[in-house]
Each structure stands twice: as structure tokens, then as C-alpha cells.
């Protein structure tokens, strides 16, 4: 299966904006809506660093919960590159990251180049395991012309 794998930051920003704005009331609405986007990318491991003093996806999940408690419209977004490269990913093929993101409350993700490191078949499995939405702008299944990932990736 040939896959066009180029993903640009400009298209990522546009897609996030379009998806998010669908749920936001129009300007004619009588109330303002505060939208909070938390964006990360290139996250290959879930453990903290600096002897547990920094980082870690548990801290990120806690941050999202705290912010979401104050701002109803809060989305945690991943800008790609999470399935690889890491030592754990070489063994689990990114499955450990999907399980962690599912538990941590990730809302949206896009494909980065490292999502394709284990081939399209593995990536399709990771998309199916995800409890969050994958967005596909320019990653296309060359055989079908459809966005890569099928209906789970919109």
C-alpha cells in the first residue's frame, strides 16, 4: 500500500481550527465560549524525566483535568510522532503509547512521519485501538484515494 506521508504544520493548524470551530457557537450567539487547546507533539514515552521531577504523561493528564475543570471546552491535541521512536516502541510497536493516551484523555491526533515507522498495517491497528480521534489531511491511501486510516481517521 503506497501512502503519501507528508504532514505540514500549516495543514495541522487548519484542521485543528476547523474541527474545533464546528462545536463553537456562531458569532450571533449570546454567550462567549472560551476554547482551550493543549497541544503536544513528538511524545514517544510516558515516563517522567529528571528523577521524576519533570514531564510524564500522568502530569499532562492531570494538567488537562485541572484546566478542563475551569474551561469546559478544553482539548488535548497531539501534533504527531508518538508511536515511535523509543526502545519500548521497538518492542510494542507504539501500542503502549495508544494505551497511555487513551488513559490520559487525548482528544485529537494527527499522523506524523513516525506513525508510519512500523508500516501501514500496524498504524491501522493503532488507530482502531485509539479512543480519540485521528485527523488526516494529506495522508492518503494511494489505492483508494481515501484519507489514511479509514473511517476511524477523519
Backbone as CSV, one residue per row, in Angstrom:
resi,resn,N_x,N_y,N_z,CA_x,CA_y,CA_z,C_x,C_y,C_z
1,UNK,0.852,-1.164,0.000,0.000,0.000,0.000,0.905,1.236,0.000
2,UNK,0.793,2.047,-1.032,1.551,3.291,-1.063,0.799,4.354,-0.288
3,UNK,1.508,5.078,0.540,0.901,6.114,1.363,1.659,7.417,1.151
4,UNK,0.924,8.469,0.904,1.530,9.796,0.865,1.639,10.238,2.308
5,UNK,2.863,10.501,2.786,3.050,10.706,4.204,3.425,12.122,4.611
6,UNK,3.361,13.062,3.748,3.780,14.398,4.151,2.701,15.061,4.991
7,UNK,3.116,15.578,6.120,2.199,16.271,7.022,2.833,17.616,7.353
8,UNK,2.133,18.688,7.100,2.709,20.005,7.353,2.055,20.659,8.546
9,UNK,2.802,21.530,9.210,2.264,22.253,10.360,1.109,23.150,9.954
10,UNK,1.157,23.717,8.762,0.069,24.596,8.317,-1.233,23.823,8.194
11,UNK,-1.177,22.647,7.597,-2.408,21.865,7.459,-2.888,21.376,8.816
12,UNK,-1.959,21.058,9.717,-2.327,20.655,11.068,-3.115,21.763,11.758
13,UNK,-2.608,22.973,11.699,-3.297,24.098,12.326,-4.667,24.331,11.741
14,UNK,-4.772,24.253,10.434,-6.055,24.454,9.764,-7.063,23.386,10.170
15,UNK,-6.634,22.145,10.201,-7.537,21.056,10.560,-8.016,21.205,11.996
16,UNK,-7.096,21.490,12.915,-7.489,21.663,14.310,-8.507,22.787,14.424
17,UNK,-8.250,23.894,13.730,-9.171,25.034,13.797,-10.547,24.662,13.256
18,UNK,-10.590,23.990,12.126,-11.877,23.627,11.531,-12.663,22.657,12.400
19,UNK,-11.985,21.646,12.931,-12.667,20.661,13.760,-13.184,21.305,15.036
20,UNK,-12.372,22.136,15.636,-12.758,22.771,16.888,-13.896,23.754,16.682
21,UNK,-13.865,24.513,15.606,-14.883,25.529,15.382,-16.258,24.949,15.098
22,UNK,-16.316,23.695,14.690,-17.613,23.066,14.444,-18.449,23.066,15.720
23,UNK,-17.814,22.880,16.870,-18.540,22.825,18.130,-18.710,24.162,18.819
24,UNK,-18.192,25.234,18.243,-18.267,26.550,18.867,-19.479,27.301,18.332
25,UNK,-20.270,27.916,19.203,-21.431,28.676,18.738,-21.029,29.805,17.791
26,UNK,-21.949,30.193,16.930,-21.670,31.254,15.964,-21.524,32.596,16.659
27,UNK,-21.022,33.585,15.929,-20.828,34.928,16.468,-22.145,35.542,16.911
28,UNK,-23.250,35.084,16.356,-24.562,35.617,16.711,-25.033,35.097,18.069
29,UNK,-24.318,34.150,18.625,-24.694,33.590,19.912,-24.635,34.657,20.994
30,UNK,-25.447,34.471,22.021,-25.491,35.445,23.101,-24.415,35.210,24.149
31,UNK,-23.667,34.138,24.051,-22.624,33.918,25.048,-21.296,33.607,24.371
32,UNK,-20.260,34.029,25.017,-18.923,33.734,24.532,-18.520,32.345,25.006
33,UNK,-17.686,31.704,24.221,-17.168,30.391,24.578,-15.656,30.488,24.631
34,UNK,-15.102,30.045,25.724,-13.648,30.020,25.867,-13.165,28.639,25.445
35,UNK,-12.320,28.606,24.447,-11.768,27.363,23.927,-10.309,27.281,24.343
36,UNK,-9.933,26.175,24.945,-8.556,25.976,25.374,-7.993,24.769,24.647
37,UNK,-6.923,24.978,23.894,-6.234,23.892,23.196,-4.905,23.642,23.881
38,UNK,-4.675,22.416,24.273,-3.388,21.984,24.802,-2.761,21.128,23.718
39,UNK,-1.602,21.539,23.206,-1.011,20.842,22.066,0.378,20.342,22.420
40,UNK,0.625,19.081,22.109,1.940,18.470,22.277,2.280,17.720,20.997
41,UNK,3.537,17.452,20.806,3.948,16.587,19.698,5.298,15.962,20.024
42,UNK,5.669,14.974,19.238,6.921,14.245,19.436,7.016,13.670,20.849
43,UNK,5.973,12.983,21.281,5.940,12.350,22.603,6.039,10.846,22.387
44,UNK,7.206,10.274,22.717,7.457,8.855,22.439,7.411,7.990,23.684
45,UNK,7.451,8.608,24.846,7.442,7.835,26.085,6.570,8.535,27.112
46,UNK,6.129,7.785,28.093,5.162,8.331,29.042,5.746,8.635,30.413
47,UNK,6.969,8.240,30.641,7.556,8.375,31.976,8.138,9.762,32.220
48,UNK,8.163,10.196,33.487,8.780,11.481,33.806,10.295,11.412,33.628
49,UNK,10.909,12.577,33.604,12.362,12.696,33.465,12.908,13.458,34.671
50,UNK,14.199,13.677,34.685,14.858,14.413,35.774,14.484,13.840,37.139
51,UNK,14.680,12.509,37.265,14.393,11.800,38.521,12.961,12.026,39.000
52,UNK,12.044,12.069,38.046,10.631,12.212,38.373,10.174,13.628,38.637
53,UNK,11.048,14.594,38.427,10.712,15.985,38.743,10.051,16.733,37.595
54,UNK,10.082,16.185,36.399,9.512,16.888,35.240,8.947,15.877,34.253
55,UNK,8.026,16.368,33.457,7.493,15.579,32.358,6.603,14.436,32.798
56,UNK,6.326,13.580,31.861,5.474,12.430,32.112,4.039,12.697,31.712
57,UNK,3.414,11.702,31.094,2.042,11.878,30.631,1.032,11.885,31.768
58,UNK,1.376,11.345,32.931,0.467,11.459,34.078,0.336,12.925,34.485
59,UNK,1.445,13.663,34.457,1.383,15.100,34.762,0.546,15.836,33.720
60,UNK,0.715,15.467,32.462,-0.049,16.111,31.392,-1.545,15.828,31.551
61,UNK,-1.902,14.599,31.881,-3.312,14.253,32.092,-3.888,15.035,33.270
62,UNK,-3.100,15.195,34.326,-3.543,15.987,35.480,-3.747,17.438,35.088
63,UNK,-2.818,17.981,34.313,-2.942,19.364,33.842,-4.216,19.537,33.026
64,UNK,-4.484,18.589,32.128,-5.696,18.691,31.312,-6.947,18.668,32.187
65,UNK,-6.994,17.771,33.158,-8.169,17.703,34.041,-8.362,19.008,34.809
66,UNK,-7.277,19.586,35.295,-7.374,20.848,36.048,-7.880,21.980,35.159
67,UNK,-7.343,22.078,33.968,-7.766,23.147,33.058,-9.199,22.913,32.601
68,UNK,-9.546,21.666,32.306,-10.905,21.351,31.853,-11.938,21.631,32.944
69,UNK,-11.535,21.546,34.202,-12.459,21.862,35.293,-12.840,23.342,35.276
70,UNK,-11.956,24.186,34.736,-12.214,25.627,34.658,-12.734,26.052,33.293
71,UNK,-12.412,25.300,32.279,-12.785,25.643,30.904,-13.405,24.412,30.246
72,UNK,-14.720,24.428,30.106,-15.463,23.272,29.590,-14.944,22.809,28.232
73,UNK,-14.585,23.737,27.384,-14.142,23.406,26.030,-12.619,23.347,25.991
74,UNK,-12.070,22.270,26.523,-10.628,22.049,26.557,-10.322,20.787,25.773
75,UNK,-9.399,20.891,24.840,-8.997,19.744,24.028,-7.500,19.522,24.153
76,UNK,-7.111,18.275,24.375,-5.711,17.875,24.355,-5.427,17.312,22.972
77,UNK,-4.497,17.939,22.263,-4.219,17.616,20.858,-2.773,17.166,20.697
78,UNK,-2.570,16.162,19.871,-1.239,15.632,19.579,-0.897,15.928,18.132
79,UNK,0.208,16.618,17.919,0.631,17.004,16.582,1.455,15.955,15.862
80,UNK,1.377,14.722,16.280,2.050,13.640,15.569,3.326,13.167,16.240
81,UNK,3.826,12.060,15.735,5.069,11.442,16.188,4.982,10.968,17.633
82,UNK,4.181,9.929,17.848,4.076,9.353,19.186,4.324,7.848,19.204
83,UNK,4.104,7.166,18.094,4.245,5.708,18.094,5.696,5.259,18.099
84,UNK,6.594,6.129,17.687,7.998,5.784,17.545,8.781,7.088,17.479
85,UNK,10.037,7.159,17.719,10.986,6.114,18.073,11.237,6.070,19.584
86,UNK,11.243,4.902,20.142,11.660,4.681,21.530,11.996,3.207,21.672
87,UNK,12.700,2.881,22.736,13.044,1.484,22.980,11.767,0.666,23.163
88,UNK,10.823,1.182,23.943,9.563,0.460,24.171,8.790,0.281,22.868
89,UNK,8.824,1.292,22.010,8.098,1.198,20.735,8.679,0.122,19.833
90,UNK,9.975,-0.094,19.918,10.572,-1.161,19.116,9.971,-2.514,19.482
91,UNK,9.601,-2.685,20.730,9.004,-3.942,21.181,7.486,-3.953,20.990
92,UNK,6.816,-2.872,21.419,5.347,-2.827,21.415,4.743,-2.211,20.158
93,UNK,5.588,-1.660,19.292,5.134,-1.025,18.046,4.105,0.089,18.297
94,UNK,4.353,0.861,19.361,3.522,2.027,19.650,2.260,1.750,20.438
95,UNK,1.944,0.492,20.661,0.712,0.139,21.398,0.714,0.747,22.798
96,UNK,1.883,0.803,23.440,1.968,1.354,24.791,1.601,2.836,24.816
97,UNK,1.878,3.551,23.746,1.536,4.974,23.701,0.032,5.166,23.509
98,UNK,-0.586,4.331,22.687,-2.043,4.426,22.491,-2.752,4.161,23.814
99,UNK,-2.325,3.129,24.541,-2.945,2.829,25.834,-2.775,3.991,26.809
100,UNK,-1.603,4.609,26.788,-1.342,5.741,27.680,-2.182,6.945,27.298
101,UNK,-2.258,7.255,25.999,-3.080,8.391,25.551,-4.553,8.135,25.844
102,UNK,-5.015,6.907,25.657,-6.410,6.577,25.971,-6.704,6.869,27.445
103,UNK,-5.807,6.456,28.321,-5.996,6.677,29.758,-5.834,8.146,30.133
104,UNK,-5.015,8.870,29.365,-4.701,10.258,29.697,-5.646,11.297,29.148
105,UNK,-6.615,10.880,28.347,-7.621,11.827,27.879,-7.270,12.599,26.625
106,UNK,-6.445,12.028,25.760,-6.164,12.692,24.486,-7.453,12.801,23.682
107,UNK,-7.669,13.958,23.046,-8.883,14.183,22.262,-8.663,14.033,20.764
108,UNK,-7.567,14.580,20.250,-7.302,14.605,18.805,-5.838,14.311,18.541
109,UNK,-5.567,13.646,17.424,-4.189,13.406,16.995,-4.123,13.467,15.478
110,UNK,-2.967,13.839,14.978,-2.704,13.771,13.543,-1.502,12.862,13.324
111,UNK,-1.382,12.382,12.108,-0.277,11.498,11.768,0.999,12.295,11.554
112,UNK,2.059,11.886,12.236,3.390,12.389,11.959,4.154,11.315,11.204
113,UNK,5.340,11.629,10.759,6.098,10.650,9.981,6.399,9.374,10.773
114,UNK,6.599,9.482,12.092,6.930,8.293,12.880,5.739,7.365,13.099
115,UNK,4.528,7.822,12.832,3.388,6.919,12.915,3.486,5.827,11.846
116,UNK,4.245,6.052,10.804,4.372,5.101,9.698,5.609,4.203,9.828
117,UNK,6.364,4.323,10.930,7.615,3.576,11.081,7.434,2.063,11.026
118,UNK,6.303,1.555,11.472,6.084,0.106,11.516,5.197,-0.378,10.380
119,UNK,4.939,0.478,9.415,4.134,0.121,8.254,2.667,0.466,8.444
120,UNK,1.946,0.548,7.332,0.544,0.970,7.390,-0.372,-0.008,8.126
121,UNK,-0.064,-1.302,8.074,-0.931,-2.272,8.740,-0.919,-2.068,10.250
122,UNK,0.272,-1.848,10.814,0.383,-1.607,12.255,-0.310,-0.298,12.620
123,UNK,-0.133,0.722,11.799,-0.773,2.007,12.086,-2.296,1.886,12.086
124,UNK,-2.846,1.135,11.157,-4.301,0.931,11.135,-4.751,0.274,12.446
125,UNK,-3.979,-0.690,12.943,-4.313,-1.321,14.229,-4.272,-0.302,15.363
126,UNK,-3.241,0.553,15.387,-3.148,1.575,16.445,-4.326,2.547,16.371
127,UNK,-4.749,2.917,15.173,-5.907,3.815,15.019,-7.155,3.140,15.584
128,UNK,-7.337,1.861,15.290,-8.510,1.129,15.790,-8.509,1.032,17.313
129,UNK,-7.324,0.952,17.917,-7.209,0.847,19.375,-7.439,2.187,20.078
130,UNK,-7.383,3.255,19.337,-7.463,4.602,19.909,-8.880,4.959,20.332
131,UNK,-8.987,5.605,21.482,-10.266,6.117,21.966,-10.381,7.617,21.701
132,UNK,-9.511,8.141,20.871,-9.508,9.543,20.482,-9.585,9.614,18.968
133,UNK,-9.824,10.790,18.452,-9.993,10.987,17.011,-8.653,11.255,16.345
134,UNK,-8.402,10.561,15.261,-7.249,10.836,14.408,-7.730,11.695,13.248
135,UNK,-7.023,12.762,12.963,-7.342,13.626,11.834,-6.333,13.370,10.729
136,UNK,-6.810,13.290,9.511,-5.933,13.055,8.372,-6.199,14.115,7.326
137,UNK,-5.175,14.884,7.005,-5.363,15.925,5.993,-4.726,15.526,4.673
138,UNK,-3.496,15.086,4.725,-2.815,14.779,3.479,-2.081,13.438,3.538
139,UNK,-2.524,12.554,4.423,-2.033,11.186,4.422,-3.130,10.362,3.750
140,UNK,-2.862,9.949,2.517,-3.896,9.343,1.682,-3.489,7.928,1.288
141,UNK,-4.449,7.019,1.327,-4.249,5.668,0.821,-4.229,5.774,-0.700
142,UNK,-3.075,5.536,-1.294,-2.927,5.710,-2.741,-3.834,4.767,-3.533
143,UNK,-4.169,3.611,-2.965,-5.012,2.652,-3.685,-6.469,3.097,-3.746
144,UNK,-6.949,3.766,-2.687,-8.368,4.133,-2.639,-8.613,5.630,-2.780
145,UNK,-7.579,6.435,-2.522,-7.749,7.885,-2.539,-8.399,8.424,-1.282
146,UNK,-8.712,7.542,-0.338,-9.355,7.932,0.921,-8.297,8.364,1.936
147,UNK,-8.702,9.181,2.923,-7.758,9.522,3.994,-7.244,8.255,4.663
148,UNK,-5.959,8.238,4.979,-5.365,7.063,5.602,-6.035,6.793,6.939
149,UNK,-6.299,5.535,7.218,-6.899,5.142,8.477,-8.366,4.810,8.361
150,UNK,-8.973,5.118,7.235,-10.380,4.794,7.024,-11.304,5.629,7.877
151,UNK,-12.489,5.096,8.182,-13.500,5.875,8.892,-13.078,6.285,10.297
152,UNK,-12.128,5.557,10.907,-11.669,5.933,12.243,-10.815,7.183,12.215
153,UNK,-10.276,7.514,11.061,-9.435,8.705,10.917,-10.148,9.654,9.982
154,UNK,-10.710,10.691,10.527,-11.483,11.604,9.688,-10.873,12.984,9.668
